Amino acid sequence: MMKAFVEYRNEIPPSSALDETVQSISNSLEKGEKALIALEDNIPVAMVRFQLSNEGLYFYRLSVIPEKQGKGIAKTILKHLEEYAIKAGVNTMLCKVRSSVQRNIQLYLSTGYKVSEEQVVFNPNGVSIKVVSMEKKI
């Protein structure tokens, strides 16, 4: 995840993914968060974290290491997430994307997601970030 998110270190503000630690992620997993990791030759190349709720399957931190981007791995992960959601009895996929990261928005649009809302959120330091909420009915 860190390798994939390092490209956002110079964004204003930088991605909060870069502030996460093994311990903070472990704590989240212990509290019910789930993760899917894509392996190639037993080496992690991509991952996503997610939670199930009454609204649907909400995912975040979808990341593919830079040298593997553009090879369809993110779309494969999204397909597996949808299969997981269906087995869990959920029919809506949800995510939030920074408005400034158009290639991620395009990825989701190309796989059937729609923009459901545009909003401004605030990071822990109070800096505003424009995001779009996206969803897909499955």
MARBA-3410 file (N, C-alpha, C, O; in Angstrom, 1 decimal):
138
0.8,-1.2,0.0,0.0,0.0,0.0,0.9,1.2,0.0,0.6,2.2,-0.7 ~ 1.9,1.2,0.8,2.8,2.4,0.9,3.4,2.7,-0.4,3.5,3.9,-0.8 ~ 3.9,1.7,-1.1,4.5,1.9,-2.4,3.6,2.5,-3.4,4.0,3.4,-4.2 ~ 2.3,2.1,-3.3,1.4,2.7,-4.3,1.0,4.1,-3.9,0.7,4.9,-4.8 ~ 0.9,4.4,-2.6,0.4,5.7,-2.2,1.5,6.8,-2.1,1.2,7.9,-1.9
2.7,6.4,-2.3,3.8,7.3,-2.2,3.7,8.4,-3.3,4.2,9.5,-3.1 ~ 3.1,8.1,-4.4,2.9,9.1,-5.4,2.0,10.3,-5.0,2.1,11.4,-5.6 ~ 1.3,10.1,-3.9,0.5,11.2,-3.4,1.1,12.0,-2.2,0.4,12.7,-1.5 ~ 2.4,11.8,-2.0,3.0,12.4,-0.8,3.1,13.9,-1.0,3.2,14.7,0.0 ~ 3.1,14.4,-2.3,3.2,15.8,-2.5,1.8,16.5,-2.7,1.8,17.7,-3.0
0.8,15.7,-2.6,-0.6,16.3,-2.7,-0.8,17.2,-1.5,-0.2,17.1,-0.5 ~ -1.8,18.1,-1.7,-2.1,19.0,-0.6,-3.5,18.6,-0.1,-4.5,18.9,-0.9 ~ -3.7,18.0,1.0,-2.7,17.4,1.8,-2.3,16.0,1.3,-3.0,15.5,0.5 ~ -1.1,15.5,1.8,-0.7,14.2,1.4,-1.8,13.1,1.8,-2.5,13.4,2.8 ~ -1.8,12.0,1.2,-2.7,11.0,1.5,-2.4,10.5,3.0,-1.3,10.3,3.4
-3.5,10.3,3.7,-3.4,9.8,5.1,-2.9,8.4,5.1,-2.5,7.9,6.2 ~ -3.0,7.7,4.0,-2.5,6.3,3.9,-1.0,6.3,4.3,-0.5,5.3,4.8 ~ -0.3,7.3,4.0,1.1,7.4,4.3,1.4,7.5,5.8,2.6,7.3,6.2 ~ 0.4,7.8,6.6,0.6,7.9,8.0,0.3,6.6,8.7,0.6,6.5,9.9 ~ -0.2,5.7,8.0,-0.6,4.4,8.6,0.6,3.6,8.9,1.7,3.7,8.3
0.5,2.7,9.9,1.6,1.8,10.3,1.1,0.4,10.4,-0.2,0.2,10.3 ~ 2.0,-0.5,10.5,1.6,-1.9,10.6,0.6,-2.1,11.8,-0.4,-2.8,11.8 ~ 1.0,-1.4,12.9,0.1,-1.5,14.1,-1.2,-0.9,13.9,-2.2,-1.4,14.3 ~ -1.3,0.3,13.3,-2.6,0.9,13.1,-3.5,0.1,12.2,-4.7,0.0,12.4 ~ -2.9,-0.5,11.2,-3.7,-1.4,10.3,-4.1,-2.7,11.0,-5.2,-3.1,10.9
-3.2,-3.2,11.8,-3.5,-4.4,12.6,-4.7,-4.1,13.5,-5.6,-4.9,13.7 ~ -4.7,-2.9,14.2,-5.8,-2.6,15.1,-7.1,-2.5,14.3,-8.1,-2.9,14.8 ~ -7.1,-1.9,13.1,-8.3,-1.8,12.3,-8.8,-3.2,11.9,-10.0,-3.5,12.0 ~ -7.9,-4.1,11.6,-8.3,-5.5,11.3,-8.9,-6.2,12.5,-9.9,-7.0,12.3 ~ -8.3,-6.0,13.6,-8.9,-6.6,14.8,-10.3,-6.1,15.2,-11.0,-6.7,15.9
-10.6,-4.8,14.7,-11.9,-4.2,15.0,-12.9,-4.6,13.9,-14.0,-4.0,13.9 ~ -12.6,-5.5,13.0,-13.6,-5.9,12.0,-13.3,-5.5,10.6,-14.0,-6.0,9.6 ~ -12.4,-4.6,10.3,-12.0,-4.3,9.0,-11.5,-5.5,8.3,-10.9,-6.4,8.9 ~ -11.7,-5.6,7.0,-11.2,-6.8,6.2,-10.2,-6.3,5.1,-10.2,-5.1,4.8 ~ -9.4,-7.2,4.6,-8.5,-6.8,3.5,-8.4,-8.0,2.5,-8.6,-9.1,2.9
-8.1,-7.6,1.3,-7.9,-8.5,0.2,-6.5,-8.2,-0.4,-6.3,-7.0,-0.7 ~ -5.7,-9.2,-0.5,-4.3,-8.9,-1.0,-4.1,-9.8,-2.2,-4.4,-11.0,-2.2 ~ -3.7,-9.2,-3.3,-3.3,-9.9,-4.5,-1.9,-10.3,-4.5,-1.0,-9.4,-4.3 ~ -1.6,-11.5,-4.8,-0.2,-12.0,-4.8,0.2,-12.4,-6.2,-0.6,-12.9,-7.0 ~ 1.4,-12.2,-6.5,2.0,-12.7,-7.7,3.3,-13.4,-7.3,4.2,-12.8,-6.8
3.4,-14.7,-7.5,4.5,-15.5,-7.1,4.7,-15.4,-5.6,5.9,-15.3,-5.1 ~ 3.6,-15.4,-4.8,3.6,-15.3,-3.4,4.1,-13.9,-2.9,4.5,-13.8,-1.7 ~ 4.2,-12.9,-3.7,4.6,-11.6,-3.3,3.4,-10.6,-3.5,2.8,-10.6,-4.5 ~ 3.1,-9.9,-2.4,2.0,-8.9,-2.6,2.2,-7.9,-3.6,3.3,-7.2,-3.7 ~ 1.2,-7.7,-4.5,1.4,-6.7,-5.6,0.2,-5.6,-5.5,0.3,-4.6,-6.1
-0.8,-6.0,-4.7,-2.0,-5.1,-4.7,-2.8,-5.4,-3.4,-2.7,-6.5,-2.9 ~ -3.6,-4.5,-3.0,-4.5,-4.7,-1.8,-5.6,-3.7,-1.8,-5.6,-2.7,-2.4 ~ -6.6,-4.1,-1.0,-7.7,-3.2,-0.7,-8.2,-3.5,0.7,-8.2,-4.7,1.1 ~ -8.7,-2.6,1.4,-9.4,-2.8,2.7,-10.8,-2.4,2.6,-11.2,-1.6,1.7 ~ -11.7,-3.1,3.4,-13.1,-2.9,3.2,-13.8,-3.2,4.5,-13.3,-3.9,5.4
-15.1,-2.8,4.5,-16.0,-3.1,5.6,-17.4,-3.3,5.0,-17.8,-2.6,4.1 ~ -18.1,-4.2,5.7,-19.5,-4.4,5.3,-20.4,-3.5,6.3,-20.1,-3.4,7.5 ~ -21.5,-3.0,5.7,-22.4,-2.2,6.5,-23.8,-2.4,5.9,-24.0,-3.1,5.0 ~ -24.8,-1.8,6.6,-26.2,-1.9,6.0,-26.3,-1.2,4.7,-27.1,-1.6,3.9 ~ -25.4,-0.3,4.4,-25.4,0.4,3.1,-24.8,-0.4,2.0,-25.2,-0.2,0.8
-23.8,-1.2,2.3,-23.2,-2.0,1.3,-21.7,-2.3,1.7,-21.4,-2.3,2.9 ~ -20.9,-2.7,0.7,-19.5,-2.9,1.0,-18.8,-1.7,0.7,-18.7,-1.2,-0.5 ~ -18.2,-1.1,1.7,-17.4,0.2,1.5,-15.9,-0.2,1.5,-15.4,-0.8,2.4 ~ -15.2,0.2,0.4,-13.8,-0.2,0.2,-12.9,1.1,0.1,-13.4,2.2,-0.3 ~ -11.7,0.9,0.5,-10.8,2.0,0.5,-9.3,1.5,0.4,-9.1,0.3,0.6
-8.4,2.4,0.1,-7.0,2.1,0.0,-6.7,1.0,-1.1,-5.7,0.3,-1.0 ~ -7.6,1.0,-2.1,-7.3,0.1,-3.2,-5.9,0.6,-3.8,-5.8,1.7,-4.2 ~ -5.0,-0.3,-3.8,-3.6,0.1,-4.3,-2.9,-1.0,-5.0,-3.0,-2.2,-4.6 ~ -2.2,-0.7,-6.1,-1.4,-1.6,-6.8,0.0,-1.0,-6.9,0.1,0.2,-7.2 ~ 1.0,-1.8,-6.6,2.4,-1.3,-6.7,2.7,-0.7,-8.0,2.2,-1.2,-9.0
3.4,0.4,-8.1,3.6,1.1,-9.4,4.0,0.2,-10.6,3.5,0.4,-11.7 ~ 4.9,-0.7,-10.3,5.4,-1.5,-11.5,4.4,-2.5,-12.0,4.6,-3.1,-13.0 ~ 3.3,-2.7,-11.3,2.2,-3.6,-11.7,0.9,-2.9,-12.2,0.0,-3.5,-12.6 ~ 0.9,-1.5,-12.1,-0.2,-0.8,-12.5,-0.5,-0.8,-14.0,0.5,-1.0,-14.8 ~ -1.7,-0.8,-14.4,-2.1,-0.8,-15.8,-2.2,-2.2,-16.4,-2.3,-2.4,-17.6
-2.2,-3.2,-15.5,-2.3,-4.6,-16.0,-3.6,-5.3,-15.6,-3.7,-6.5,-15.7 ~ -4.6,-4.5,-15.1,-5.9,-5.0,-14.8,-6.0,-5.6,-13.4,-7.1,-6.2,-13.1 ~ -5.0,-5.4,-12.6,-5.1,-6.0,-11.2,-6.2,-5.3,-10.4,-6.9,-6.0,-9.7 ~ -6.3,-4.0,-10.5,-7.3,-3.3,-9.7,-8.7,-3.8,-10.1,-9.6,-4.0,-9.3 ~ -8.9,-4.0,-11.4,-10.2,-4.4,-11.9,-10.5,-5.8,-11.4,-11.6,-6.2,-11.0
-9.5,-6.7,-11.3,-9.6,-8.0,-10.8,-10.0,-8.0,-9.3,-10.8,-8.7,-8.9 ~ -9.3,-7.1,-8.6,-9.7,-7.0,-7.1,-11.1,-6.5,-7.0,-11.8,-7.1,-6.1 ~ -11.5,-5.6,-7.8,-12.9,-5.1,-7.7,-13.9,-6.2,-8.0,-14.9,-6.3,-7.3 ~ -13.6,-7.1,-8.9,-14.4,-8.2,-9.3,-14.5,-9.1,-8.1,-15.6,-9.6,-7.7 ~ -13.4,-9.4,-7.4,-13.4,-10.3,-6.2,-14.2,-9.7,-5.1,-14.9,-10.4,-4.3
-14.1,-8.4,-4.9,-14.8,-7.7,-3.9,-16.3,-7.8,-4.1,-17.1,-8.0,-3.2 ~ -16.7,-7.7,-5.4,-18.1,-7.8,-5.7,-18.6,-9.2,-5.4,-19.7,-9.4,-4.9 ~ -17.8,-10.2,-5.8,-18.2,-11.6,-5.5,-18.3,-11.8,-3.9,-19.3,-12.5,-3.5 ~ -17.4,-11.2,-3.2,-17.5,-11.3,-1.7,-18.8,-10.6,-1.2,-19.5,-11.2,-0.4 ~ -19.1,-9.5,-1.8,-20.3,-8.7,-1.4,-21.6,-9.5,-1.6,-22.5,-9.6,-0.8
-21.6,-10.1,-2.8,-22.8,-10.9,-3.2,-23.0,-12.1,-2.2,-24.1,-12.4,-1.8 ~ -21.9,-12.8,-1.9,-22.0,-13.9,-1.0,-22.4,-13.5,0.4,-23.0,-14.2,1.2 ~ -22.0,-12.2,0.8,-22.4,-11.7,2.1,-23.8,-11.1,2.1,-24.3,-10.6,3.1 ~ -24.5,-11.1,0.9,-25.9,-10.6,0.8,-25.9,-9.1,0.6,-27.0,-8.5,1.0 ~ -24.9,-8.5,0.1,-24.8,-7.1,-0.1,-24.9,-6.8,-1.6,-24.4,-7.5,-2.4
-25.7,-5.7,-1.9,-25.9,-5.4,-3.4,-25.3,-4.0,-3.8,-25.6,-3.6,-4.9 ~ -24.6,-3.4,-2.9,-24.1,-2.0,-3.3,-22.6,-2.0,-2.9,-22.2,-2.3,-1.8 ~ -21.8,-1.5,-3.8,-20.4,-1.2,-3.6,-20.2,0.3,-3.5,-20.8,1.1,-4.2 ~ -19.4,0.7,-2.5,-19.2,2.1,-2.2,-17.7,2.5,-2.0,-16.9,1.7,-1.5 ~ -17.3,3.7,-2.5,-16.0,4.2,-2.2,-16.0,5.7,-2.3,-16.9,6.3,-2.8
-14.9,6.3,-1.8,-14.7,7.7,-2.0,-13.4,7.9,-2.7,-12.4,7.2,-2.4 ~ -13.3,8.9,-3.6,-12.1,9.2,-4.3,-11.8,10.7,-4.3,-12.7,11.5,-4.5 ~ -10.6,11.0,-4.2,-10.2,12.4,-4.3,-10.6,12.9,-5.7,-10.3,12.3,-6.7 ~ -11.2,14.1,-5.7,-11.7,14.6,-7.0,-10.5,14.9,-7.9,-10.6,14.9,-9.1 ~ -9.3,15.2,-7.3,-8.1,15.5,-8.1,-7.5,14.3,-8.8,-6.6,14.4,-9.6
-7.9,13.1,-8.4,-7.3,11.8,-9.0,-8.2,11.3,-10.0,-8.9,10.2,-9.8 ~ -8.2,11.9,-11.2,-9.1,11.5,-12.2,-9.0,10.1,-12.8,-9.9,9.5,-13.1 ~ -7.7,9.6,-12.8,-7.5,8.3,-13.3,-8.2,7.2,-12.4,-8.7,6.2,-12.9 ~ -8.3,7.5,-11.1,-9.0,6.5,-10.2,-10.5,6.6,-10.5,-11.2,5.6,-10.5 ~ -11.0,7.9,-10.6,-12.4,8.0,-10.9,-12.8,7.3,-12.2,-13.8,6.7,-12.3
-11.9,7.5,-13.2,-12.1,6.8,-14.5,-12.1,5.3,-14.4,-12.9,4.6,-15.0 ~ -11.3,4.8,-13.5,-11.2,3.3,-13.3,-12.6,2.8,-12.8,-13.1,1.9,-13.3 ~ -13.1,3.5,-11.8,-14.4,3.1,-11.3,-15.5,3.3,-12.3,-16.4,2.4,-12.4 ~ -15.5,4.4,-13.0,-16.6,4.7,-14.0,-16.5,3.5,-15.0,-17.6,3.1,-15.5 ~ -15.3,3.1,-15.4,-15.2,2.1,-16.5,-15.7,0.7,-16.0,-15.9,-0.2,-16.8
-15.8,0.6,-14.7,-16.3,-0.7,-14.2,-17.7,-0.7,-13.7,-18.2,-1.5,-12.9 ~ -18.5,0.4,-14.0,-19.9,0.5,-13.7,-20.3,1.3,-12.5,-21.4,1.4,-12.1 ~ -19.3,2.0,-11.9,-19.6,2.9,-10.8,-20.1,4.2,-11.3,-19.9,4.6,-12.4 ~ -20.9,4.9,-10.4,-21.5,6.2,-10.7,-21.1,7.1,-9.6,-21.0,6.7,-8.4 ~ -20.9,8.4,-9.9,-20.7,9.4,-8.9,-22.1,9.7,-8.2,-23.0,10.0,-8.9
-22.1,9.4,-6.9,-23.4,9.6,-6.2,-23.4,11.0,-5.4,-24.5,11.5,-5.1 ~ -22.2,11.5,-5.1,-22.2,12.7,-4.3,-20.8,13.4,-4.5,-19.8,12.6,-4.6 ~ -20.7,14.7,-4.4,-19.5,15.4,-4.4,-19.5,16.2,-3.0,-20.5,16.8,-2.7 ~ -18.4,16.1,-2.3,-18.3,16.8,-1.0,-16.9,17.2,-0.7,-16.0,16.8,-1.3 ~ -16.8,17.9,0.4,-15.5,18.3,1.0,-15.4,17.6,2.3,-16.3,17.8,3.2
-14.3,16.9,2.5,-14.1,16.3,3.8,-12.8,17.0,4.4,-12.1,17.6,3.7 ~ -12.7,16.8,5.7,-11.5,17.4,6.4,-10.6,16.3,7.0,-11.1,15.4,7.7 ~ -9.3,16.4,6.7,-8.4,15.5,7.3,-8.2,15.8,8.8,-8.7,16.8,9.3 ~ -7.5,14.9,9.6,-7.3,15.2,11.0,-6.7,16.6,11.3,-6.9,17.1,12.4 ~ -5.9,17.1,10.4,-5.3,18.4,10.6,-6.2,19.6,10.2,-5.8,20.8,10.2
-7.5,19.3,9.8,-8.4,20.3,9.4,-8.3,20.8,7.9,-9.0,21.8,7.6 ~ -7.5,20.2,7.1,-7.3,20.6,5.7,-8.4,19.9,4.9,-8.7,18.8,5.1 ~ -9.0,20.8,4.1,-10.2,20.3,3.3,-9.7,19.5,2.0,-8.7,19.8,1.4 ~ -10.5,18.5,1.7,-10.2,17.6,0.5,-11.5,17.4,-0.2,-12.5,17.0,0.4 ~ -11.5,17.8,-1.5,-12.7,17.5,-2.3,-12.7,16.0,-2.7,-11.7,15.5,-3.2
-13.8,15.4,-2.5,-13.9,13.9,-2.9,-15.2,13.7,-3.6,-16.2,14.5,-3.4 ~ -15.3,12.6,-4.3,-16.5,12.1,-4.9,-16.8,10.8,-4.2,-16.0,9.9,-4.1 ~ -18.1,10.6,-3.9,-18.6,9.3,-3.4,-19.0,8.6,-4.7,-19.7,9.1,-5.5 ~ -18.7,7.3,-4.8,-19.1,6.5,-5.9,-19.7,5.2,-5.5,-19.4,4.7,-4.4 ~ -20.7,4.8,-6.3,-21.3,3.5,-5.9,-21.7,2.7,-7.1,-21.8,3.2,-8.2
-21.9,1.4,-6.9,-22.3,0.5,-8.0,-23.3,-0.5,-7.4,-23.0,-1.1,-6.3 ~ -24.4,-0.7,-8.1,-25.3,-1.7,-7.7,-24.9,-3.0,-8.3,-24.5,-3.0,-9.5 ~ -24.9,-4.1,-7.6,-24.4,-5.4,-8.1,-25.5,-6.4,-8.0,-25.4,-7.6,-8.4
END
